[in-house]
Amino acid sequence: MPGILVYAETKNGAVRKASLEAVSEAARLAAQLGGNVTAVCVGSIPTNAGDALGRAEASEVAAIADPKLAMYSGDGYAVAIHRLVAEKQPSACFFSATSQGKDLAPRVAVLANVGVASDCVGFAVEGGRLRARRPVYAGKATITVEAAAALLVATLRPNVFAETNNGQAAPVVAKAAGEIDLKAVVKEVLAAVAGKLDVTEAPVVVSGGRGLKGPENWHLIESLAAAFGNAATGASRAVVDAGWRPHDEQVGQTGKTVAPTLYIACGISGAIQHLAGMSSSRVIVAINKDPEAPIFKVADYGIVGDVFEVLPVLTEAVKKLKAAS
């Protein structure tokens, strides 16, 4: 019986949280569709892959541990995964909507001669068919799509789907990559600053915009993020274009799409391009001195005030709450 195949992306010797979320969502859907969930690891296989992916309710872990694929290769990984798709004949193949997942999913889809449902935020089973819900028009609307073929290839937005921890350790089954003609070989990966949380994975994101007036005031954003202890700093496109912050912190249509538990927008007016990247956040707090700023239309809580006055007070309040907990 066809099941669901999920690419389990790894980083620093561990399965990424976004992939565990994708496995858990696949397990929920597989219970309705019938069939099992196979998580596939390629390249360097984490020692705890069976435990971590099993707890997320994967039925088995397919390990493609080939020396040629020790470093990520879009072409090589796609060929290896597609061969597993051809063997398993799943009803769906899931990838996290990370940078790697967005690169890999279309490659696998091309090899399978199917389309891709990208950046999905919900799934449902109707009439025995899997349907995916995804945002369109910069997040102003959502559409529900269904694969015309027997296989649905989809990327899942991180931090949207619940990660479960109910399963048992899954068996790890070795799979051969087969002959792969790599057109390019990755020699080196330059890692980001150690210890810095990625905005796509952090449960709390504190973002700043032009209301901060200059990079010399960015310490206000960093201080609030540090007070939470598990927060990442983000930025609007205007801030990144001005050179205040690096591009890997940009949130929005031309940056990264985030869906944290808490998103705090500081001095961000709320252009539609920015809203497209953060409107799926569970709780949105906006701080802006303009009461007519578009950001307030999507915010759950709004503070009309000067960020230079509000942020220090908010930071101290968070520190007190953390100290008392």
C-alpha positions in Angstrom: 0.0 0.0 0.0 1.5 3.4 -1.0 2.7 5.5 1.9 4.5 8.8 2.2 8.2 9.5 1.7 9.8 12.3 3.6 13.3 13.7 3.0 15.0 14.1 6.4 17.4 16.9 6.1 20.3 16.9 8.5 22.6 19.6 10.0 25.6 19.2 12.3 24.9 15.5 12.7 21.3 15.8 13.7 17.9 15.7 11.9 16.5 19.2 11.5 13.4 20.2 13.4 11.6 21.1 10.2 12.1 17.6 8.9 10.7 16.1 12.1 7.6 18.3 11.7 7.2 17.0 8.1 7.5 13.4 9.3 4.8 13.9 12.0 2.5 15.5 9.5 3.1 12.7 7.0 2.2 10.2 9.8 -1.0 12.0 10.5 -2.0 11.8 6.8 -0.8 8.3 6.3 -3.1 7.1 9.1 -6.0 8.3 6.9 -4.6 7.3 3.5 -3.2 4.0 4.6 0.5 3.0 4.3 3.7 3.8 6.1 6.0 6.8 6.4 9.5 6.3 5.2 12.0 9.0 6.2 15.1 9.1 3.9 18.5 10.3 5.0 21.2 10.9 2.4 24.9 11.3 2.8 26.0 11.4 6.4 23.5 9.5 8.5 23.0 10.8 12.1 23.7 8.1 14.7 20.3 8.8 16.3 18.3 9.0 13.1 16.2 5.9 13.9 15.3 7.2 17.4 14.6 10.8 16.4 12.6 10.0 13.2 10.8 7.1 14.9 9.7 9.4 17.8 8.2 11.7 15.1 6.3 8.6 13.9 8.3 7.4 10.9 7.8 3.7 10.2 11.3 3.3 8.9 14.4 5.2 7.9 16.0 4.6 4.5 19.7 5.5 4.8 21.6 6.3 1.6 25.1 6.6 3.0 27.3 7.0 -0.1 30.7 8.7 0.2 29.9 10.6 -3.1 27.0 12.2 -1.3 28.7 13.1 1.9 28.3 16.8 1.0 25.0 18.1 -0.4 24.6 17.8 -4.1 21.2 18.8 -5.6 21.7 16.6 -8.7 23.1 13.6 -6.7 20.5 13.8 -3.9 17.7 14.1 -6.4 18.7 11.0 -8.3 19.1 9.0 -5.1 15.7 10.0 -3.7 14.0 9.5 -7.1 15.2 6.0 -7.2 13.7 5.4 -3.8 10.5 7.0 -5.0 10.4 4.6 -8.0 10.9 1.7 -5.6 8.4 2.7 -2.9 5.8 4.2 -5.2 4.5 6.6 -2.5 1.4 8.7 -2.8 3.4 11.8 -1.7 7.0 12.9 -1.2 7.5 15.6 1.4 10.4 18.1 1.8 10.8 20.9 4.3 10.6 24.4 2.8 14.2 25.1 3.8 16.8 26.4 1.4 17.9 22.8 0.7 14.3 21.5 0.5 13.3 24.2 -2.0 16.3 23.3 -4.1 15.8 19.6 -3.9 12.0 19.1 -4.3 11.7 20.5 -7.8 14.6 18.4 -9.0 12.9 15.2 -7.7 9.6 16.4 -9.2 11.2 16.8 -12.6 12.7 13.3 -12.5 9.3 12.0 -11.6 7.6 14.2 -14.2 5.2 15.8 -11.7 4.6 19.3 -10.3 5.4 20.7 -6.9 3.1 22.2 -4.3 5.4 24.6 -2.6 5.4 26.2 0.9 2.4 24.2 2.0 0.7 25.3 5.3 -2.0 22.5 5.5 -3.1 19.2 4.2 -6.4 17.2 4.1 -7.5 13.9 2.8 -10.7 14.0 0.8 -12.1 11.1 -1.1 -9.0 9.1 -0.6 -6.9 11.9 -2.3 -4.4 14.1 -0.6 -4.9 17.9 -1.0 -2.5 20.6 0.0 -3.2 24.2 1.0 -0.6 26.9 0.1 -0.5 30.7 0.1 -0.6 32.7 -3.1 -0.4 36.4 -4.1 2.2 37.1 -1.4 0.1 35.5 1.3 -3.1 37.5 0.5 -5.0 34.3 -0.3 -4.6 30.5 -0.1 -5.5 27.8 -2.6 -6.1 24.1 -2.3 -4.3 21.9 -4.8 -4.5 18.2 -5.7 -1.9 16.3 -7.7 -3.1 15.3 -11.2 -0.6 12.4 -11.1 -0.4 9.6 -8.6 2.5 11.4 -6.7 2.3 14.7 -4.9 5.6 16.4 -4.3 5.3 19.1 -1.7 7.4 21.4 0.5 6.2 22.1 4.0 6.6 25.5 5.7 8.7 25.1 8.9 7.1 25.8 12.3 3.6 25.3 10.9 3.1 21.6 11.5 3.2 20.1 15.0 6.1 17.7 15.8 4.9 14.7 17.7 6.9 12.6 20.1 4.8 9.5 20.4 6.5 6.9 18.2 9.1 4.3 18.9 12.6 4.0 17.4 12.3 3.2 13.7 14.4 0.6 11.9 17.2 2.0 9.8 17.4 0.3 6.4 20.5 0.8 4.2 19.9 1.7 0.6 22.3 1.9 -2.2 22.6 5.2 -4.1 23.4 3.5 -7.3 25.4 5.0 -10.2 25.4 8.8 -9.9 27.1 11.2 -12.3 27.8 14.3 -10.3 28.1 17.4 -12.5 29.5 19.4 -9.6 31.1 18.5 -6.3 30.8 20.6 -3.1 34.3 21.1 -1.6 33.5 23.4 1.3 30.5 24.8 3.2 31.1 28.1 5.0 29.0 27.9 8.1 27.2 30.8 9.7 28.3 32.2 13.1 28.2 29.5 15.7 25.4 29.6 18.1 23.3 32.0 16.0 19.7 30.8 15.6 18.2 30.7 12.1 15.1 32.8 11.8 13.3 29.9 10.1 13.8 27.6 13.1 13.6 29.9 16.1 10.4 29.8 18.2 10.7 33.5 18.7 11.8 36.1 16.1 12.4 39.8 16.9 12.6 41.8 13.7 13.5 45.4 13.1 12.7 47.8 10.3 13.6 51.4 9.2 12.0 52.6 12.4 15.3 51.8 14.1 16.8 54.6 12.1 20.3 53.1 11.9 22.5 50.1 12.6 23.8 51.7 15.7 20.4 51.1 17.3 20.2 47.4 16.5 21.4 46.5 20.0 17.8 47.2 21.1 16.6 44.3 18.9 19.5 42.0 20.0 18.8 42.8 23.7 15.2 41.8 23.4 16.1 38.6 21.5 18.7 37.8 24.1 16.2 38.3 27.0 14.0 35.5 25.5 17.0 33.2 25.3 15.6 31.3 22.3 15.0 34.1 19.9 16.5 35.0 16.5 16.8 38.5 15.1 15.2 39.3 11.7 15.0 42.3 9.5 12.9 43.9 6.8 14.2 44.2 3.2 14.8 47.9 3.6 17.1 47.3 6.5 19.1 44.6 4.6 19.2 46.7 1.4 20.6 49.6 3.5 23.4 47.3 4.7 22.4 47.3 8.4 21.9 43.6 8.6 23.0 40.5 6.6 20.7 38.9 4.0 20.3 35.7 6.0 18.2 37.7 8.5 15.8 39.1 5.9 12.2 38.1 6.4 9.8 38.5 3.5 8.9 37.5 0.0 12.5 38.0 -1.2 14.0 36.7 2.0 13.0 33.9 4.4 9.5 32.7 5.3 9.1 32.2 9.0 6.3 30.9 11.2 7.5 31.2 14.8 5.3 30.9 17.9 6.0 34.6 18.5 6.9 37.3 16.0 7.7 40.8 17.2 7.9 43.4 14.5 9.7 46.6 15.7 9.5 49.7 13.6 8.3 47.7 10.5 5.5 49.3 8.6 4.2 46.1 7.1 4.6 46.1 3.3 2.9 43.2 1.6 6.3 41.7 0.7 7.2 41.5 4.4 3.8 40.2 5.5 4.2 37.3 3.0 7.1 36.1 5.0 5.7 36.2 8.5 1.9 36.2 8.5 1.8 32.5 9.4 3.3 33.2 12.8 1.1 32.0 15.6 1.2 35.3 17.6 2.3 38.6 16.1 3.2 41.7 18.1 3.7 45.0 16.3 5.4 48.1 17.6 5.0 51.2 15.5 4.4 54.8 16.2 2.1 55.1 13.2 -1.4 53.8 14.2 -2.3 53.3 10.5 0.7 51.1 9.7 -0.4 48.0 7.7 1.4 45.7 10.2 -1.4 46.3 12.7 -3.9 44.6 10.3 -2.2 41.2 10.8 -1.0 41.7 14.4 -2.6 40.0 17.3 -1.3 42.6 19.7 -0.3 46.2 18.7 1.7 48.8 20.6 1.4 52.3 19.2 4.6 54.0 20.4 8.2 54.8 19.8 10.4 51.7 19.5 13.2 53.6 21.4 10.9 53.9 24.4 9.0 50.6 24.1 11.8 48.2 23.5 13.9 48.8 26.7 10.7 48.5 28.8 9.7 45.3 27.0 13.2 43.8 27.4 13.2 44.4 31.1 9.7 42.9 31.4 10.8 39.8 29.6 13.9 39.5 31.8 11.8 39.6 34.9 9.4 37.0 33.7 12.3 34.7 32.7 14.0 35.2 36.1 10.7 34.3 37.9 10.1 31.2 35.9 
